[in-house]
Amino acid sequence: MEGKYVEAEMAKNRIEELKIQDFTRRRETLIYDQAREREEVEQAHLMEYQDFNKRWDEALGQIE
């Protein structure tokens, strides 16, 4: 009503910039969290594999 179209357009553009920044931040956080979780799962799998091999070798040692 007051004709502040330029200010309104600037505010609209700023809101869009902030939305994009928030989306990017959330996306990067998600990617980081997933990579960390994948690394933890891989580490747990490796430990289980090593434990299995140890037990298997012990069982074979008892048989021989």
PyMOL Python script that loads the backbone (N, CA, C, O; Angstrom):
from pymol import cmd

cmd.read_pdbstr("""\
ATOM      1  N   MET A   1       0.811  -1.190   0.000  1.00  0.00           N
ATOM      2  CA  MET A   1       0.000   0.000   0.000  1.00  0.00           C
ATOM      3  C   MET A   1       0.855   1.255   0.000  1.00  0.00           C
ATOM      4  O   MET A   1       0.468   2.269  -0.581  1.00  0.00           O
ATOM      5  N   GLU A   2       1.994   1.199   0.634  1.00  0.00           N
ATOM      6  CA  GLU A   2       2.850   2.382   0.706  1.00  0.00           C
ATOM      7  C   GLU A   2       3.821   2.451  -0.459  1.00  0.00           C
ATOM      8  O   GLU A   2       4.602   3.398  -0.562  1.00  0.00           O
ATOM      9  N   GLY A   3       3.781   1.460  -1.335  1.00  0.00           N
ATOM     10  CA  GLY A   3       4.632   1.482  -2.512  1.00  0.00           C
ATOM     11  C   GLY A   3       6.071   1.091  -2.245  1.00  0.00           C
ATOM     12  O   GLY A   3       6.961   1.497  -2.992  1.00  0.00           O
ATOM     13  N   LYS A   4       6.321   0.329  -1.219  1.00  0.00           N
ATOM     14  CA  LYS A   4       7.694  -0.081  -0.886  1.00  0.00           C
ATOM     15  C   LYS A   4       8.030  -1.391  -1.613  1.00  0.00           C
ATOM     16  O   LYS A   4       8.409  -2.386  -0.996  1.00  0.00           O
ATOM     17  N   TYR A   5       7.882  -1.358  -2.916  1.00  0.00           N
ATOM     18  CA  TYR A   5       8.096  -2.551  -3.720  1.00  0.00           C
ATOM     19  C   TYR A   5       9.554  -2.984  -3.733  1.00  0.00           C
ATOM     20  O   TYR A   5       9.851  -4.178  -3.704  1.00  0.00           O
ATOM     21  N   VAL A   6      10.449  -2.031  -3.776  1.00  0.00           N
ATOM     22  CA  VAL A   6      11.882  -2.353  -3.805  1.00  0.00           C
ATOM     23  C   VAL A   6      12.279  -3.028  -2.488  1.00  0.00           C
ATOM     24  O   VAL A   6      12.982  -4.039  -2.496  1.00  0.00           O
ATOM     25  N   GLU A   7      11.840  -2.482  -1.384  1.00  0.00           N
ATOM     26  CA  GLU A   7      12.164  -3.065  -0.079  1.00  0.00           C
ATOM     27  C   GLU A   7      11.541  -4.452   0.056  1.00  0.00           C
ATOM     28  O   GLU A   7      12.165  -5.366   0.594  1.00  0.00           O
ATOM     29  N   ALA A   8      10.329  -4.604  -0.426  1.00  0.00           N
ATOM     30  CA  ALA A   8       9.661  -5.900  -0.366  1.00  0.00           C
ATOM     31  C   ALA A   8      10.405  -6.929  -1.221  1.00  0.00           C
ATOM     32  O   ALA A   8      10.574  -8.076  -0.809  1.00  0.00           O
ATOM     33  N   GLU A   9      10.842  -6.522  -2.392  1.00  0.00           N
ATOM     34  CA  GLU A   9      11.600  -7.421  -3.268  1.00  0.00           C
ATOM     35  C   GLU A   9      12.927  -7.804  -2.619  1.00  0.00           C
ATOM     36  O   GLU A   9      13.346  -8.959  -2.707  1.00  0.00           O
ATOM     37  N   MET A  10      13.588  -6.856  -1.973  1.00  0.00           N
ATOM     38  CA  MET A  10      14.850  -7.136  -1.289  1.00  0.00           C
ATOM     39  C   MET A  10      14.618  -8.116  -0.132  1.00  0.00           C
ATOM     40  O   MET A  10      15.410  -9.036   0.068  1.00  0.00           O
ATOM     41  N   ALA A  11      13.560  -7.923   0.608  1.00  0.00           N
ATOM     42  CA  ALA A  11      13.246  -8.825   1.718  1.00  0.00           C
ATOM     43  C   ALA A  11      12.926 -10.221   1.189  1.00  0.00           C
ATOM     44  O   ALA A  11      13.351 -11.221   1.769  1.00  0.00           O
ATOM     45  N   LYS A  12      12.190 -10.287   0.108  1.00  0.00           N
ATOM     46  CA  LYS A  12      11.863 -11.572  -0.510  1.00  0.00           C
ATOM     47  C   LYS A  12      13.130 -12.293  -0.957  1.00  0.00           C
ATOM     48  O   LYS A  12      13.286 -13.492  -0.731  1.00  0.00           O
ATOM     49  N   ASN A  13      14.031 -11.552  -1.592  1.00  0.00           N
ATOM     50  CA  ASN A  13      15.288 -12.146  -2.049  1.00  0.00           C
ATOM     51  C   ASN A  13      16.136 -12.635  -0.862  1.00  0.00           C
ATOM     52  O   ASN A  13      16.763 -13.691  -0.932  1.00  0.00           O
ATOM     53  N   ARG A  14      16.144 -11.867   0.206  1.00  0.00           N
ATOM     54  CA  ARG A  14      16.914 -12.253   1.401  1.00  0.00           C
ATOM     55  C   ARG A  14      16.341 -13.525   2.019  1.00  0.00           C
ATOM     56  O   ARG A  14      17.088 -14.397   2.463  1.00  0.00           O
ATOM     57  N   ILE A  15      15.028 -13.625   2.047  1.00  0.00           N
ATOM     58  CA  ILE A  15      14.391 -14.836   2.577  1.00  0.00           C
ATOM     59  C   ILE A  15      14.778 -16.042   1.725  1.00  0.00           C
ATOM     60  O   ILE A  15      15.064 -17.112   2.263  1.00  0.00           O
ATOM     61  N   GLU A  16      14.789 -15.883   0.415  1.00  0.00           N
ATOM     62  CA  GLU A  16      15.187 -16.978  -0.471  1.00  0.00           C
ATOM     63  C   GLU A  16      16.642 -17.378  -0.227  1.00  0.00           C
ATOM     64  O   GLU A  16      16.962 -18.566  -0.191  1.00  0.00           O
ATOM     65  N   GLU A  17      17.519 -16.394  -0.061  1.00  0.00           N
ATOM     66  CA  GLU A  17      18.925 -16.682   0.233  1.00  0.00           C
ATOM     67  C   GLU A  17      19.060 -17.476   1.529  1.00  0.00           C
ATOM     68  O   GLU A  17      19.816 -18.445   1.601  1.00  0.00           O
ATOM     69  N   LEU A  18      18.326 -17.058   2.539  1.00  0.00           N
ATOM     70  CA  LEU A  18      18.386 -17.754   3.830  1.00  0.00           C
ATOM     71  C   LEU A  18      17.845 -19.175   3.726  1.00  0.00           C
ATOM     72  O   LEU A  18      18.381 -20.089   4.353  1.00  0.00           O
ATOM     73  N   LYS A  19      16.793 -19.367   2.943  1.00  0.00           N
ATOM     74  CA  LYS A  19      16.255 -20.712   2.738  1.00  0.00           C
ATOM     75  C   LYS A  19      17.281 -21.604   2.057  1.00  0.00           C
ATOM     76  O   LYS A  19      17.456 -22.763   2.434  1.00  0.00           O
ATOM     77  N   ILE A  20      17.956 -21.063   1.058  1.00  0.00           N
ATOM     78  CA  ILE A  20      18.979 -21.827   0.344  1.00  0.00           C
ATOM     79  C   ILE A  20      20.138 -22.161   1.276  1.00  0.00           C
ATOM     80  O   ILE A  20      20.636 -23.287   1.269  1.00  0.00           O
ATOM     81  N   GLN A  21      20.569 -21.191   2.076  1.00  0.00           N
ATOM     82  CA  GLN A  21      21.655 -21.434   3.026  1.00  0.00           C
ATOM     83  C   GLN A  21      21.259 -22.501   4.043  1.00  0.00           C
ATOM     84  O   GLN A  21      22.064 -23.374   4.369  1.00  0.00           O
ATOM     85  N   ASP A  22      20.032 -22.439   4.543  1.00  0.00           N
ATOM     86  CA  ASP A  22      19.565 -23.432   5.506  1.00  0.00           C
ATOM     87  C   ASP A  22      19.500 -24.812   4.870  1.00  0.00           C
ATOM     88  O   ASP A  22      19.915 -25.794   5.485  1.00  0.00           O
ATOM     89  N   PHE A  23      18.986 -24.901   3.651  1.00  0.00           N
ATOM     90  CA  PHE A  23      18.920 -26.178   2.944  1.00  0.00           C
ATOM     91  C   PHE A  23      20.317 -26.752   2.754  1.00  0.00           C
ATOM     92  O   PHE A  23      20.542 -27.940   2.985  1.00  0.00           O
ATOM     93  N   THR A  24      21.248 -25.912   2.336  1.00  0.00           N
ATOM     94  CA  THR A  24      22.627 -26.354   2.111  1.00  0.00           C
ATOM     95  C   THR A  24      23.260 -26.838   3.410  1.00  0.00           C
ATOM     96  O   THR A  24      23.937 -27.866   3.427  1.00  0.00           O
ATOM     97  N   ARG A  25      23.046 -26.111   4.485  1.00  0.00           N
ATOM     98  CA  ARG A  25      23.600 -26.500   5.777  1.00  0.00           C
ATOM     99  C   ARG A  25      23.022 -27.834   6.233  1.00  0.00           C
ATOM    100  O   ARG A  25      23.751 -28.708   6.701  1.00  0.00           O
ATOM    101  N   ARG A  26      21.715 -27.984   6.093  1.00  0.00           N
ATOM    102  CA  ARG A  26      21.073 -29.246   6.497  1.00  0.00           C
ATOM    103  C   ARG A  26      21.574 -30.416   5.644  1.00  0.00           C
ATOM    104  O   ARG A  26      21.814 -31.513   6.149  1.00  0.00           O
ATOM    105  N   ARG A  27      21.722 -30.162   4.358  1.00  0.00           N
ATOM    106  CA  ARG A  27      22.200 -31.205   3.437  1.00  0.00           C
ATOM    107  C   ARG A  27      23.618 -31.626   3.805  1.00  0.00           C
ATOM    108  O   ARG A  27      23.911 -32.821   3.863  1.00  0.00           O
ATOM    109  N   GLU A  28      24.492 -30.670   4.051  1.00  0.00           N
ATOM    110  CA  GLU A  28      25.871 -30.975   4.415  1.00  0.00           C
ATOM    111  C   GLU A  28      25.933 -31.731   5.743  1.00  0.00           C
ATOM    112  O   GLU A  28      26.734 -32.652   5.899  1.00  0.00           O
ATOM    113  N   THR A  29      25.095 -31.343   6.686  1.00  0.00           N
ATOM    114  CA  THR A  29      25.047 -32.036   7.972  1.00  0.00           C
ATOM    115  C   THR A  29      24.600 -33.477   7.782  1.00  0.00           C
ATOM    116  O   THR A  29      25.169 -34.392   8.378  1.00  0.00           O
ATOM    117  N   LEU A  30      23.592 -33.676   6.959  1.00  0.00           N
ATOM    118  CA  LEU A  30      23.093 -35.017   6.687  1.00  0.00           C
ATOM    119  C   LEU A  30      24.169 -35.880   6.025  1.00  0.00           C
ATOM    120  O   LEU A  30      24.361 -37.036   6.402  1.00  0.00           O
ATOM    121  N   ILE A  31      24.856 -35.326   5.055  1.00  0.00           N
ATOM    122  CA  ILE A  31      25.923 -36.061   4.374  1.00  0.00           C
ATOM    123  C   ILE A  31      27.023 -36.431   5.357  1.00  0.00           C
ATOM    124  O   ILE A  31      27.516 -37.559   5.341  1.00  0.00           O
ATOM    125  N   TYR A  32      27.411 -35.493   6.213  1.00  0.00           N
ATOM    126  CA  TYR A  32      28.446 -35.762   7.214  1.00  0.00           C
ATOM    127  C   TYR A  32      27.992 -36.854   8.183  1.00  0.00           C
ATOM    128  O   TYR A  32      28.750 -37.776   8.480  1.00  0.00           O
ATOM    129  N   ASP A  33      26.763 -36.750   8.671  1.00  0.00           N
ATOM    130  CA  ASP A  33      26.241 -37.741   9.617  1.00  0.00           C
ATOM    131  C   ASP A  33      26.181 -39.126   8.989  1.00  0.00           C
ATOM    132  O   ASP A  33      26.524 -40.115   9.637  1.00  0.00           O
ATOM    133  N   GLN A  34      25.752 -39.207   7.739  1.00  0.00           N
ATOM    134  CA  GLN A  34      25.676 -40.496   7.061  1.00  0.00           C
ATOM    135  C   GLN A  34      27.058 -41.092   6.833  1.00  0.00           C
ATOM    136  O   GLN A  34      27.243 -42.301   6.969  1.00  0.00           O
ATOM    137  N   ALA A  35      28.016 -40.263   6.492  1.00  0.00           N
ATOM    138  CA  ALA A  35      29.383 -40.750   6.296  1.00  0.00           C
ATOM    139  C   ALA A  35      29.949 -41.274   7.616  1.00  0.00           C
ATOM    140  O   ALA A  35      30.597 -42.320   7.647  1.00  0.00           O
ATOM    141  N   ARG A  36      29.707 -40.554   8.690  1.00  0.00           N
ATOM    142  CA  ARG A  36      30.181 -40.987  10.010  1.00  0.00           C
ATOM    143  C   ARG A  36      29.519 -42.304  10.410  1.00  0.00           C
ATOM    144  O   ARG A  36      30.178 -43.206  10.927  1.00  0.00           O
ATOM    145  N   GLU A  37      28.223 -42.406  10.170  1.00  0.00           N
ATOM    146  CA  GLU A  37      27.502 -43.628  10.510  1.00  0.00           C
ATOM    147  C   GLU A  37      28.005 -44.805   9.674  1.00  0.00           C
ATOM    148  O   GLU A  37      28.180 -45.908  10.192  1.00  0.00           O
ATOM    149  N   ARG A  38      28.234 -44.572   8.388  1.00  0.00           N
ATOM    150  CA  ARG A  38      28.757 -45.626   7.518  1.00  0.00           C
ATOM    151  C   ARG A  38      30.120 -46.098   8.007  1.00  0.00           C
ATOM    152  O   ARG A  38      30.397 -47.297   8.017  1.00  0.00           O
ATOM    153  N   GLU A  39      30.967 -45.164   8.410  1.00  0.00           N
ATOM    154  CA  GLU A  39      32.286 -45.510   8.925  1.00  0.00           C
ATOM    155  C   GLU A  39      32.166 -46.340  10.206  1.00  0.00           C
ATOM    156  O   GLU A  39      32.913 -47.302  10.389  1.00  0.00           O
ATOM    157  N   GLU A  40      31.245 -45.980  11.084  1.00  0.00           N
ATOM    158  CA  GLU A  40      31.034 -46.738  12.322  1.00  0.00           C
ATOM    159  C   GLU A  40      30.556 -48.155  12.019  1.00  0.00           C
ATOM    160  O   GLU A  40      30.998 -49.111  12.657  1.00  0.00           O
ATOM    161  N   VAL A  41      29.658 -48.292  11.048  1.00  0.00           N
ATOM    162  CA  VAL A  41      29.146 -49.610  10.678  1.00  0.00           C
ATOM    163  C   VAL A  41      30.267 -50.451  10.067  1.00  0.00           C
ATOM    164  O   VAL A  41      30.398 -51.635  10.377  1.00  0.00           O
ATOM    165  N   GLU A  42      31.065 -49.843   9.210  1.00  0.00           N
ATOM    166  CA  GLU A  42      32.184 -50.568   8.612  1.00  0.00           C
ATOM    167  C   GLU A  42      33.173 -51.026   9.678  1.00  0.00           C
ATOM    168  O   GLU A  42      33.687 -52.143   9.613  1.00  0.00           O
ATOM    169  N   GLN A  43      33.437 -50.172  10.653  1.00  0.00           N
ATOM    170  CA  GLN A  43      34.347 -50.525  11.743  1.00  0.00           C
ATOM    171  C   GLN A  43      33.779 -51.675  12.564  1.00  0.00           C
ATOM    172  O   GLN A  43      34.511 -52.597  12.924  1.00  0.00           O
ATOM    173  N   ALA A  44      32.489 -51.632  12.864  1.00  0.00           N
ATOM    174  CA  ALA A  44      31.848 -52.705  13.621  1.00  0.00           C
ATOM    175  C   ALA A  44      31.898 -54.009  12.835  1.00  0.00           C
ATOM    176  O   ALA A  44      32.142 -55.072  13.407  1.00  0.00           O
ATOM    177  N   HIS A  45      31.670 -53.935  11.544  1.00  0.00           N
ATOM    178  CA  HIS A  45      31.728 -55.127  10.699  1.00  0.00           C
ATOM    179  C   HIS A  45      33.139 -55.718  10.711  1.00  0.00           C
ATOM    180  O   HIS A  45      33.304 -56.933  10.815  1.00  0.00           O
ATOM    181  N   LEU A  46      34.131 -54.877  10.606  1.00  0.00           N
ATOM    182  CA  LEU A  46      35.516 -55.345  10.627  1.00  0.00           C
ATOM    183  C   LEU A  46      35.837 -56.033  11.954  1.00  0.00           C
ATOM    184  O   LEU A  46      36.490 -57.076  11.976  1.00  0.00           O
ATOM    185  N   MET A  47      35.380 -55.451  13.049  1.00  0.00           N
ATOM    186  CA  MET A  47      35.633 -56.048  14.356  1.00  0.00           C
ATOM    187  C   MET A  47      34.929 -57.409  14.468  1.00  0.00           C
ATOM    188  O   MET A  47      35.511 -58.361  14.986  1.00  0.00           O
ATOM    189  N   GLU A  48      33.700 -57.504  13.993  1.00  0.00           N
ATOM    190  CA  GLU A  48      32.992 -58.778  14.014  1.00  0.00           C
ATOM    191  C   GLU A  48      33.711 -59.818  13.156  1.00  0.00           C
ATOM    192  O   GLU A  48      33.826 -60.980  13.546  1.00  0.00           O
ATOM    193  N   TYR A  49      34.184 -59.404  12.011  1.00  0.00           N
ATOM    194  CA  TYR A  49      34.905 -60.300  11.110  1.00  0.00           C
ATOM    195  C   TYR A  49      36.182 -60.808  11.778  1.00  0.00           C
ATOM    196  O   TYR A  49      36.487 -61.999  11.715  1.00  0.00           O
ATOM    197  N   GLN A  50      36.920 -59.914  12.411  1.00  0.00           N
ATOM    198  CA  GLN A  50      38.141 -60.319  13.098  1.00  0.00           C
ATOM    199  C   GLN A  50      37.827 -61.252  14.266  1.00  0.00           C
ATOM    200  O   GLN A  50      38.550 -62.223  14.491  1.00  0.00           O
ATOM    201  N   ASP A  51      36.773 -60.973  15.000  1.00  0.00           N
ATOM    202  CA  ASP A  51      36.381 -61.827  16.113  1.00  0.00           C
ATOM    203  C   ASP A  51      35.975 -63.211  15.603  1.00  0.00           C
ATOM    204  O   ASP A  51      36.335 -64.225  16.201  1.00  0.00           O
ATOM    205  N   PHE A  52      35.232 -63.252  14.508  1.00  0.00           N
ATOM    206  CA  PHE A  52      34.841 -64.529  13.925  1.00  0.00           C
ATOM    207  C   PHE A  52      36.069 -65.334  13.530  1.00  0.00           C
ATOM    208  O   PHE A  52      36.156 -66.522  13.843  1.00  0.00           O
ATOM    209  N   ASN A  53      37.021 -64.705  12.847  1.00  0.00           N
ATOM    210  CA  ASN A  53      38.236 -65.400  12.423  1.00  0.00           C
ATOM    211  C   ASN A  53      39.030 -65.917  13.616  1.00  0.00           C
ATOM    212  O   ASN A  53      39.566 -67.024  13.572  1.00  0.00           O
ATOM    213  N   LYS A  54      39.108 -65.131  14.672  1.00  0.00           N
ATOM    214  CA  LYS A  54      39.824 -65.546  15.874  1.00  0.00           C
ATOM    215  C   LYS A  54      39.172 -66.789  16.471  1.00  0.00           C
ATOM    216  O   LYS A  54      39.850 -67.762  16.801  1.00  0.00           O
ATOM    217  N   ARG A  55      37.855 -66.745  16.604  1.00  0.00           N
ATOM    218  CA  ARG A  55      37.139 -67.889  17.172  1.00  0.00           C
ATOM    219  C   ARG A  55      37.257 -69.117  16.272  1.00  0.00           C
ATOM    220  O   ARG A  55      37.395 -70.243  16.748  1.00  0.00           O
ATOM    221  N   TRP A  56      37.201 -68.879  14.982  1.00  0.00           N
ATOM    222  CA  TRP A  56      37.325 -69.997  14.035  1.00  0.00           C
ATOM    223  C   TRP A  56      38.710 -70.644  14.164  1.00  0.00           C
ATOM    224  O   TRP A  56      38.827 -71.869  14.203  1.00  0.00           O
ATOM    225  N   ASP A  57      39.743 -69.823  14.228  1.00  0.00           N
ATOM    226  CA  ASP A  57      41.097 -70.346  14.372  1.00  0.00           C
ATOM    227  C   ASP A  57      41.235 -71.107  15.694  1.00  0.00           C
ATOM    228  O   ASP A  57      41.883 -72.153  15.743  1.00  0.00           O
ATOM    229  N   GLU A  58      40.633 -70.587  16.758  1.00  0.00           N
ATOM    230  CA  GLU A  58      40.687 -71.280  18.056  1.00  0.00           C
ATOM    231  C   GLU A  58      39.962 -72.622  17.975  1.00  0.00           C
ATOM    232  O   GLU A  58      40.435 -73.620  18.517  1.00  0.00           O
ATOM    233  N   ALA A  59      38.816 -72.643  17.299  1.00  0.00           N
ATOM    234  CA  ALA A  59      38.064 -73.893  17.169  1.00  0.00           C
ATOM    235  C   ALA A  59      38.851 -74.898  16.346  1.00  0.00           C
ATOM    236  O   ALA A  59      38.874 -76.080  16.689  1.00  0.00           O
ATOM    237  N   LEU A  60      39.486 -74.471  15.287  1.00  0.00           N
ATOM    238  CA  LEU A  60      40.302 -75.373  14.482  1.00  0.00           C
ATOM    239  C   LEU A  60      41.495 -75.875  15.272  1.00  0.00           C
ATOM    240  O   LEU A  60      41.890 -77.032  15.133  1.00  0.00           O
ATOM    241  N   GLY A  61      42.073 -75.016  16.097  1.00  0.00           N
ATOM    242  CA  GLY A  61      43.207 -75.412  16.927  1.00  0.00           C
ATOM    243  C   GLY A  61      42.826 -76.493  17.905  1.00  0.00           C
ATOM    244  O   GLY A  61      43.640 -77.366  18.206  1.00  0.00           O
ATOM    245  N   GLN A  62      41.611 -76.458  18.409  1.00  0.00           N
ATOM    246  CA  GLN A  62      41.155 -77.482  19.355  1.00  0.00           C
ATOM    247  C   GLN A  62      40.878 -78.806  18.650  1.00  0.00           C
ATOM    248  O   GLN A  62      41.028 -79.871  19.251  1.00  0.00           O
ATOM    249  N   ILE A  63      40.482 -78.750  17.402  1.00  0.00           N
ATOM    250  CA  ILE A  63      40.181 -79.963  16.658  1.00  0.00           C
ATOM    251  C   ILE A  63      41.472 -80.694  16.294  1.00  0.00           C
ATOM    252  O   ILE A  63      41.519 -81.923  16.347  1.00  0.00           O
ATOM    253  N   GLU A  64      42.500 -79.969  15.931  1.00  0.00           N
ATOM    254  CA  GLU A  64      43.761 -80.575  15.496  1.00  0.00           C
ATOM    255  C   GLU A  64      44.488 -81.098  16.636  1.00  0.00           C
ATOM    256  O   GLU A  64      45.577 -81.647  16.475  1.00  0.00           O
TER     257      GLU A  64
END
""", "prot")
cmd.dss("prot")
cmd.show_as("cartoon", "prot")
cmd.util.cbc("prot")
cmd.orient("prot")
